Amino acid sequence: MPDVLRSGVAKLYAHLKNRLRFIASALVVAGGAAAFSSCSVTSVLTPQVDVGAQTSSVSQSRGLARLVPSNPMMAAYPRFQPPAAPGMSMPADEVACRKQLRRLGVTYKDLAPINDGGACQIDYPVQVQQLSGNIAMKPHATLTCAMAVAFASWTKNELASAARWKYLSGVQTIHQGSSYSCRNIRRSGGVASEHSKGNALDVMRIELKNGRDIDVRKPGWFAFREKSLLRNVRSGGCQYFTTVLGPGYDADHADHFHFDIKNRRNGYVACR
């Protein structure tokens, strides 16, 4: 083959090889751009969260914020809601309520807002530790301030005075079985319990300063003083709560008194 022809063929081969490399590079870049546009950082990192899920107890999840962050780069990490800063503004009715708690001699502390999804939330919860007359609350009760005031008022004006009259003794400790708890009313078809809003408290037993321990379950035939005290507990509670349910009402309340401040139409009170 002549040298001139051989040189021309070599140049043509080199040119075609360079063009093929260019086309291949362009296809790789285009494919990468398409892949990035269909699989963004947000779609990769934002988790699929069931925001309607509820917990069985606040002790397991208090302060846990919903996992739907505004910053997609932080989407893979749960965020915890910090306690309210000291001096943070609070609605006037909540401020007034806390003044009432202090006037009633209640020892309490403010907690961080609770939001466990759905109806399970308290914007300004308090933890009641001790009531007027150095009456201990065991365990400490997590409630709305309004419910804490209602219970503290009832304890001071009704329970404590009834114990002094019936047993010549003050109240040492109130043993509660449930304050805030994220749950529905049993057999209600999904209606939220007042416990899930911090508006309810269950009392299991009452310990007196003379050592007497009063179980609120229906007493025996000859427990006259105990029966009288528990009647006072039930009837006196109807002046402070909108719901008072206890032993004798149904099987679910056979071992405790349930008190709550549910808001009903026409001021209806369920005292049974």
Residue, then its C-alpha position, 0 to 999 in steps of 0.5 A: m500500500p502506498d505511503v500516502l494511502r496508508s497515512g490517510v487511512a490512519k488519520l481517518y481511523a484516529h478521527l473515528k476513534n475520537r468521535l466514538r469516545f466523545i459520544a460514549s462520554a456524552l451518553v454516560v453524563a446524560g444517564g447520570a443526570a437522568a438518574f440523579s433527577s429521578c432519585s433526589v436526596t429528599s426521596v432517599l432520606t425522607p422516611q415513610v412514617d405512620v404519623g397516626a401511630q400511638t404508644s401505650s404509655v408516655s414513659q416510652s415516648r414522651g417528647l418524641a417529635r414526629l419524624v417528618p423533619s423540615n430539613p431533608m438532610m436530617a430526615a434519617y434522624p429522629r428529633f426530640q422535643p426539648p423542654a420549654a426554656p425557663g421563662m418561656s411565654m405561657p397562655a394566661d389561663e395556664v399561668a393562673c392555673r399554676k398559681q392556683l396549684r401553689r395556693l392549694g399547696v401542690t408540689y409539681k413541676d412543669l414538663a415538656p409538651i407531650n405529643d404522641g400522635g392523634a389525641c395523645q397530647i398535652d400542650y402544658p403538662v404538669q407532674v404532680q408529686q405532692l398534694s396539700g397536707n404533705i400527701a404524697m402522690k405515688p407514682h407521680a401523676t402527669l396531668t393537665c394543670a386543670m385536672a391537677v387543680a380539680f384533683a388537688s381541690w377534691t383531695k383537700n376539701e373532700l378526701a382529707s376531711a372525710a379521712r379525719w372524720k371517719y378515721l381520726s387520721g390524715v391521708q399519707t399517700i394516694h396510690q394512683g394507677s394511671s394518669y396520662s396514658c395514650r389509649n382509647i376507651r375500651r370497647s368504644g370503637g376508637v374513642a380517645s380516653e381522657h387519659s390520653k389528654g391528661n384529663a383523667l386519674d385512677v385512684m387504686r388505694i389510699e394510705l392513711k397516716n395511722g397506718r390504715d391502707i384502704d383499698v378502693r375495691k368494694p369492701g366487705w359487709f361489715a367494713f362500715r367506716e370504709k364503706s362510708l369513706l368510699r361513699n364520700v369519695r364518690s359523692g364528693g368527687c361529683q362536685y369537682f369532676t365531670t366523671v366519677l366511676g368506681p367499684g360497682y359500676d362495671a368490671d373495668h372499674a372494679d379495682h379503682f376510682h376513675f376521675d376525669i374532667k371531660n367536657r360534655r354537652n349541657g354540663y352533663v356529669a357521669c357520677r356512678 
